[in-house]
């Protein structure tokens, strides 16, 4: 017994630096403000001070730092490192919306997986763009600079603590975190070996325009032009028209782009449940997405059939604040600007002129990232109610056109999720092992040909399906439970 204990002790890692000593670490443009050991089961997230400690979180070294790569930068980061059981790898985790805070929940998940992990507030506090006027450098920090700064400094802090370099580096983010991952692949191809980009808000200016368009569609003629009851009836009509077209009637459209539904079938006069002509027009606007009134060119793709129950902008009197904030503080510097004022020609042109790829992450040239072995795993729910899933499809196709299908598919896979809302939720199978899939791809060369995904109700799995690499879809074999992924194959339709 004593021999076993002695062997275990000798196998334990001996770190060259104590956690507290990292407070003295000198890094360019960096001030370390906190370096402290956190005991197992004692951490309470600062953004939820009244919550209970996370009981199943192992002990870790928590380092907080402030980065100032420009004279007006004030980028806060946190780097967490397991006190024991480090897997030798680093994971950067993303934000949502306008960021403005550390992503503690994502840090917890990465730490539990054995990673040294880091998050940033992207250089400001708060969930709006109020920080932008008069602070162009802070906008740059949010747009793309904070993440690579965090990544470089996070890896250096990790190496100092463990006295060894990071073996592999991964990024994991959804929504704004997905956009941040895309920026890393496009602008800083050496930062990460693998990137998980979920439902990326990559086409930023167009997306902000699309959100406002949705509010215009819903409330063009009267407040509440599309009520929740309207949307429920609309959704039922879509399923009635298209659910069985994929060979399986299960409440989920496997490929919504194949659904040819005309909302005019709901326009039936003054009877209860009938849509008015204005409501039918509103639905068509939601499906079409914003269009330039002068050129008739599409600005941003619309929502797809099947997503109707999640049309958030349509059931409230204001569009998502992310978009209003962008136009108020980034485009017009006018906090009183109202979404009803947006001109889809001149105002959108001004928004594009101010962005010029600053926040937007749609550059299809991923060759530098691919050439060094980088892998990009992108996923997007077909029922996303905030970011059009067609934007991910369009970007994927742009990369294939730019670099060729063979070169792209060996390093880039897009997985569309039927029935899944923004990042998670909905009737579809929304849970899958993204990190494990990416690790096996990068470290073992196992290109993901299908990924097992599940749906849970009451904490129990009640359905599984394969996620298929776009443009393949899951097709039922014709026998066995339709809630079992084993009874489906991935193939082109």
PyMOL commands that set and color helices and strands:
alter all, ss='L'
color gray80, all
select helices_A, chain A and resi 2-11+20-24+46-48+104-112+136-162+176-187+204-219+228-246+256-258+263-266+277-288+308-310+312-315+321-331+339-341+346-355+367-371+389-403+405-409+434-444+485-487
alter helices_A, ss='H'
color red, helices_A
select strands_A, chain A and resi 30-38+60-67+75-82+89-93+116-120+168-174+194-198+375-381+412-417+431-432+450-457+460-468+473-476+488-491
alter strands_A, ss='S'
color yellow, strands_A
deselect
rebuild
show_as cartoon
